[in-house]
Amino acid sequence: MSEFKDKVIWITGASSGIGEALALEFARQEARLILSARREDELKRVGALTKLPELDLMLLPFDLSDTKNASGLAAQIMNKFGRIDILINNGGYSQRSEAIETPIEIDRQLMEVNYFSYVALTKAVLPYMKRQKGGQIIAISSIAGKFGFYLRSSYSAAKHALHGFYESLRLETESFGIKTMLVCPGKIKTNVSFNAVTANGKTHNKMDESHENAMSADECARQIIKGIRNNKEEIFIGGKEILMINIRRFFPKLFSKLLRKQSPY
Ligand SMILES: NC(=O)c1ccc[n+]([C@@H]2O[C@H](COP(=O)([O-])OP(=O)(O)OC[C@H]3O[C@@H](n4cnc5c(N)ncnc54)[C@H](OP(=O)(O)O)[C@@H]3O)[C@@H](O)[C@H]2O)c1
């Protein structure tokens, strides 16, 4: 029997990519799921694919750029399931624009969705997890949360901010049995580059070459679930791009040279 059987798991960004793959894998392991994203029709599609009975499934659509009602959303989940075991903050979008050309409103929006929404949902579930004396909070960061990259200034900043927040939170909440994991994917084959914002506010609308042959979202989801099972604090997932983390640590000059040779796409 899976250790996730009957666990109540809230996944944001569940309408596509990594979030969808997580939903399907957790459903196979008989978890009880709350699926969130903006597009209700896509959440219905993913919900149907999970084949979970109504009792074990809740679709909770909302926009991560407006989380004023985060505690209301958590209360709705508590009303139906009576507990929240795992929150996976995964929803978000990337950037393909130079800092100099990017209007500040776009920078602020990137921070709102990719950082502040994670903080808001986390604060909404923490009182319940504290009362339950346990829970797990996962934040999907990126290798861009470890080092800056071309055309990613505010996306990378938002992902870096997650590390500061969750590393601090971990120390404050582990005595309540609450565990926190930061996930740093490299390149994963999803719609992330299609949905990335450009300087004019429109989406990039292209699959980046580096994502074409990247790791699948299914494999990424399996590795995230393994990390949750093993109570990891931070994990890196992807192909050879992940090597850059250790290259930076041990050979900073080489890292600096290699970074400049990478294509932004
Ligand atoms: N794929 C990669 O190579 C990669 C690498 C590093 C990190 N990541 C991170 O992985 C996470 C998942 O991305 P993905 O690769 O699976 O991309 P994706 O296929 O584009 O999925 C993004 C998800 O986030 C949701 N979302 C976006 N903006 C939202 C908003 N304002 N409100 C609510 N939901 C919103 C989308 O749903 P709706 O459009 O329906 O709202 C969708 O479900 C992101 O945090 C991303 O930064 C991905």
The ligand as an ORCA input file, in Angstrom:
! r2SCAN-3c Opt
* xyz 0 1
  N       9.296     23.014    -17.168
  C      10.452     23.431    -16.728
  O      11.491     23.304    -17.430
  C      10.581     24.071    -15.370
  C      11.850     24.301    -14.867
  C      11.985     24.888    -13.618
  C      10.871     25.199    -12.871
  N       9.636     24.975    -13.375
  C       8.484     25.354    -12.556
  O       7.548     24.309    -12.527
  C       6.249     24.828    -12.229
  C       5.238     24.197    -13.191
  O       5.500     24.620    -14.509
  P       5.339     23.661    -15.769
  O       6.688     23.454    -16.317
  O       4.491     22.510    -15.446
  O       4.613     24.679    -16.792
  P       3.131     24.743    -17.393
  O       2.834     23.491    -18.137
  O       3.073     26.041    -18.111
  O       2.209     24.769    -16.106
  C       2.055     25.909    -15.311
  C       0.852     25.740    -14.400
  O       0.732     26.906    -13.583
  C      -0.597     27.412    -13.689
  N      -0.596     28.863    -13.586
  C       0.166     29.754    -14.292
  N      -0.163     31.007    -13.962
  C      -1.165     30.926    -13.033
  C      -1.950     31.878    -12.331
  N      -1.797     33.204    -12.492
  N      -2.893     31.430    -11.477
  C      -3.095     30.102    -11.299
  N      -2.378     29.148    -11.928
  C      -1.438     29.565    -12.787
  C      -1.094     26.957    -15.062
  O      -2.507     26.814    -15.052
  P      -3.571     27.824    -15.711
  O      -2.960     28.403    -16.948
  O      -4.758     26.954    -15.967
  O      -3.822     28.842    -14.651
  C      -0.449     25.579    -15.162
  O      -1.250     24.615    -14.517
  C       6.382     26.343    -12.344
  O       6.490     26.911    -11.066
  C       7.695     26.534    -13.098
  O       8.319     27.761    -12.797
  C       9.471     24.416    -14.610
*
